[in-house]
């Protein structure tokens, strides 16, 4: 077994799947979801965006929850979706849409905004006259995509289908879990996951910030260092494979 013992903080379903992947590689972990997905109401504005999907040259879906909820909402209102023009940040999100019959393009390496923006297929899609791009996401996040696409002349709209909440836990749960299970590494899958980790740590953050912290991107790594994290490991991706590779190339702290 690996000397690593990681705290996993993804949403519950993803956390359990990630724990299984790590266990298969001999890495112990403990799940404490710090992100809960709460769908938002389908108001008139969101209904119109769904009806207008075919008007966009590119539809970017940024997460598995966004993909699942998009398919559910389309089924609820009885709308078809275009087979092409779909892009995702990661392979797991792409697979959700492919199973529904969509043709999806995602980066072959690196599941972050920068890798997506570098795709020739995305650049080609927005070469049209007055290109329109729809980003399907939760509330907030992926602002870099909008900024860069706007710089390239695209008009960008957001379809926000959920919000991320911090589940309720008794005070002190985080530190007690880490100490009881002798965990020696933390992971977050997003900037909001990092904020929830700090929020839940409260006065214990200074102590927890000394543990190695695995993050999905340079952007979140920068946020973590600014927050006081002392050992930040950029996995260059949010997938299980990216985390596993980062863990395997990193030395675990001495017991």
C-alpha positions as CSV (number, residue, x, y, z in Angstrom):
1,X,0.0,0.0,0.0
2,X,1.1,3.6,-0.6
3,X,1.9,5.7,2.4
4,X,-0.6,8.3,1.2
5,X,-3.9,8.6,3.1
6,X,-6.0,11.3,1.4
7,X,-9.0,13.3,2.3
8,X,-11.4,13.4,-0.7
9,X,-13.8,16.3,-0.9
10,X,-15.7,15.9,-4.2
11,X,-19.5,15.6,-4.3
12,X,-20.7,12.3,-2.8
13,X,-21.1,10.2,-5.9
14,X,-17.9,11.4,-7.5
15,X,-16.1,11.0,-4.1
16,X,-17.0,7.3,-3.8
17,X,-15.9,6.6,-7.4
18,X,-12.6,8.4,-6.9
19,X,-12.0,6.4,-3.6
20,X,-12.4,3.2,-5.5
21,X,-10.0,4.2,-8.2
22,X,-7.4,5.2,-5.7
23,X,-7.9,1.9,-3.7
24,X,-7.3,-0.1,-6.8
25,X,-3.9,1.7,-7.0
26,X,-3.1,1.0,-3.4
27,X,-3.9,4.4,-2.0
28,X,-6.1,4.8,1.0
29,X,-8.6,7.7,1.3
30,X,-11.5,9.0,3.2
31,X,-14.5,10.7,1.7
32,X,-15.9,14.0,3.2
33,X,-17.9,15.7,0.5
34,X,-17.6,19.5,0.7
35,X,-19.7,20.2,-2.4
36,X,-23.4,19.4,-2.7
37,X,-25.2,20.0,-6.0
38,X,-28.5,21.8,-5.7
39,X,-30.4,22.2,-9.0
40,X,-31.9,25.7,-9.7
41,X,-35.4,26.3,-11.0
42,X,-35.9,26.3,-14.8
43,X,-37.2,29.8,-15.3
44,X,-38.2,31.5,-18.6
45,X,-34.7,32.7,-19.3
46,X,-33.2,29.2,-19.0
47,X,-36.1,27.7,-21.0
48,X,-35.3,30.1,-23.8
49,X,-31.6,29.2,-23.8
50,X,-32.5,25.5,-24.0
51,X,-34.8,26.3,-27.0
52,X,-32.0,28.2,-28.7
53,X,-29.3,25.5,-28.4
54,X,-29.2,25.0,-32.1
55,X,-28.3,28.7,-32.6
56,X,-24.8,28.3,-30.9
57,X,-21.7,27.5,-32.8
58,X,-20.2,25.9,-29.6
59,X,-21.9,24.5,-26.4
60,X,-19.4,24.1,-23.6
61,X,-20.5,21.9,-20.7
62,X,-18.1,22.3,-17.8
63,X,-19.0,19.4,-15.4
64,X,-20.8,16.1,-15.0
65,X,-23.6,17.7,-12.9
66,X,-24.1,20.3,-15.7
67,X,-24.2,17.6,-18.3
68,X,-26.7,15.4,-16.4
69,X,-29.0,18.3,-15.5
70,X,-28.9,19.7,-19.0
71,X,-30.1,16.3,-20.4
72,X,-32.8,16.1,-17.7
73,X,-34.0,19.6,-18.4
74,X,-34.2,19.0,-22.1
75,X,-36.2,15.9,-21.5
76,X,-38.6,17.7,-19.2
77,X,-39.4,20.4,-21.8
78,X,-39.4,17.9,-24.7
79,X,-36.7,19.5,-26.6
80,X,-34.1,17.8,-28.8
81,X,-30.5,18.7,-28.7
82,X,-28.0,19.2,-31.6
83,X,-25.7,16.2,-32.2
84,X,-22.7,18.4,-32.9
85,X,-21.0,21.5,-31.5
86,X,-20.5,20.1,-28.0
87,X,-17.3,20.7,-26.0
88,X,-16.3,19.7,-22.5
89,X,-13.4,20.4,-20.2
90,X,-12.9,16.7,-19.3
91,X,-13.5,13.2,-20.6
92,X,-15.9,12.2,-17.9
93,X,-18.3,15.0,-18.7
94,X,-18.0,14.2,-22.4
95,X,-19.0,10.6,-21.8
96,X,-22.2,11.7,-20.1
97,X,-23.2,13.5,-23.3
98,X,-21.9,10.8,-25.6
99,X,-24.1,8.3,-24.0
100,X,-27.1,10.5,-24.9
101,X,-26.0,10.6,-28.6
102,X,-24.0,13.8,-28.7
103,X,-20.7,14.2,-30.7
104,X,-18.4,15.8,-28.1
105,X,-14.9,17.2,-28.3
106,X,-12.6,17.5,-25.3
107,X,-8.9,18.0,-24.7
108,X,-6.9,14.8,-25.1
109,X,-4.5,15.9,-22.3
110,X,-5.2,18.3,-19.5
111,X,-8.8,18.8,-18.3
112,X,-8.8,22.6,-17.7
113,X,-10.0,25.7,-19.4
114,X,-6.6,26.4,-21.0
115,X,-6.5,23.0,-22.6
116,X,-10.0,23.4,-23.9
117,X,-9.3,26.9,-25.4
118,X,-6.3,25.4,-27.2
119,X,-8.4,22.9,-29.1
120,X,-8.3,23.5,-32.9
121,X,-12.0,22.3,-33.1
122,X,-13.1,25.1,-30.8
123,X,-11.1,27.7,-32.6
124,X,-12.7,26.5,-35.9
125,X,-16.2,26.6,-34.4
126,X,-15.9,30.3,-33.4
127,X,-14.4,31.4,-36.8
128,X,-18.0,31.9,-38.0
129,X,-19.4,35.3,-38.5
130,X,-20.7,36.7,-35.1
131,X,-20.1,33.3,-33.3
132,X,-22.2,32.5,-30.3
133,X,-21.0,30.2,-27.5
134,X,-23.1,28.8,-24.6
135,X,-21.4,27.8,-21.4
136,X,-23.5,25.3,-19.3
137,X,-22.3,25.4,-15.7
138,X,-23.3,25.9,-12.1
139,X,-23.6,29.4,-10.6
140,X,-20.2,31.0,-11.0
141,X,-16.9,29.6,-12.3
142,X,-15.0,29.3,-15.5
143,X,-14.7,33.0,-16.1
144,X,-11.5,32.5,-18.0
145,X,-13.5,30.8,-20.8
146,X,-15.8,33.7,-21.2
147,X,-12.9,36.2,-21.2
148,X,-10.8,34.4,-23.7
149,X,-13.7,33.6,-26.0
150,X,-14.9,37.2,-25.9
151,X,-11.4,38.3,-26.9
152,X,-11.7,36.1,-29.9
153,X,-14.9,37.8,-31.0
154,X,-17.5,35.3,-29.6
155,X,-20.7,36.3,-27.9
156,X,-21.0,34.2,-24.7
157,X,-24.1,33.2,-22.8
158,X,-24.3,31.2,-19.5
159,X,-26.9,28.5,-18.8
160,X,-26.6,28.0,-15.0
161,X,-28.3,24.8,-13.9
162,X,-27.2,24.3,-10.3
163,X,-25.4,25.9,-7.3
164,X,-22.7,24.3,-5.1
165,X,-23.4,24.2,-1.4
166,X,-21.4,23.2,1.6
167,X,-23.1,20.2,3.3
168,X,-23.8,20.6,7.0
169,X,-21.4,18.9,9.4
170,X,-21.0,19.2,13.2
171,X,-18.3,21.6,14.3
172,X,-14.8,20.1,14.3
173,X,-15.7,17.3,11.9
174,X,-12.9,18.0,9.5
175,X,-10.0,18.0,11.9
176,X,-11.4,15.0,13.8
177,X,-11.6,13.0,10.6
178,X,-8.0,13.9,9.6
179,X,-6.6,13.1,13.0
180,X,-8.7,9.9,13.7
181,X,-7.7,8.4,10.3
182,X,-4.2,9.8,10.2
183,X,-4.8,11.4,6.9
184,X,-1.7,13.0,5.4
185,X,-3.0,14.8,2.3
186,X,-6.0,16.8,1.1
187,X,-7.6,17.3,-2.3
188,X,-10.0,19.8,-3.8
189,X,-11.5,19.7,-7.3
190,X,-12.2,23.4,-7.7
191,X,-11.7,26.9,-6.4
192,X,-15.1,26.7,-4.6
193,X,-14.1,23.3,-3.1
194,X,-11.0,25.1,-1.7
195,X,-13.2,27.9,-0.2
196,X,-15.5,25.3,1.4
197,X,-12.4,23.5,2.8
198,X,-11.2,26.7,4.4
199,X,-14.7,27.6,5.6
200,X,-15.2,24.2,7.3
201,X,-11.7,24.2,8.8
202,X,-12.3,27.6,10.5
203,X,-9.7,28.2,13.2
204,X,-8.0,24.9,12.3
205,X,-7.0,26.1,8.8
206,X,-3.6,27.2,9.9
207,X,-2.8,23.6,11.0
208,X,-4.4,21.9,8.0
209,X,-2.7,24.3,5.6
210,X,0.6,22.5,6.5
211,X,-0.6,19.3,4.8
212,X,0.0,18.6,1.1
213,X,-3.0,19.9,-0.9
214,X,-3.7,18.4,-4.3
215,X,-5.5,20.8,-6.7
216,X,-6.8,20.6,-10.3
217,X,-5.2,23.6,-12.0
218,X,-2.6,26.4,-11.8
219,X,-5.5,28.8,-11.0
220,X,-6.6,26.9,-8.0
221,X,-3.0,26.3,-7.0
222,X,-2.5,30.1,-7.0
223,X,-5.6,30.5,-4.8
224,X,-4.4,27.9,-2.4
225,X,-1.0,29.4,-1.9
226,X,-2.6,32.9,-1.4
227,X,-4.7,31.3,1.3
228,X,-1.7,30.0,3.1
229,X,-1.4,26.4,1.9
230,X,2.3,25.5,2.2
231,X,2.5,22.4,0.0
232,X,0.4,22.7,-3.1
233,X,0.5,20.0,-5.8
234,X,-1.0,21.0,-9.2
235,X,-2.5,17.8,-10.7
236,X,-3.1,19.6,-14.1
237,X,-6.5,18.1,-14.2
238,X,-9.5,17.1,-12.1
239,X,-9.8,13.5,-13.3
240,X,-9.0,10.5,-11.2
241,X,-6.1,9.7,-13.5
242,X,-4.6,13.2,-13.0
243,X,-4.9,12.9,-9.2
244,X,-3.4,9.4,-9.2
245,X,-0.5,10.5,-11.3
246,X,0.2,13.5,-9.1
247,X,0.0,11.4,-5.9
248,X,2.3,8.7,-7.4
249,X,5.0,11.3,-8.3
250,X,4.8,13.0,-4.9
251,X,6.6,11.9,-1.7
252,X,4.2,11.4,1.2
253,X,5.0,13.2,4.4
254,X,6.9,11.3,7.1
255,X,4.6,9.6,9.6
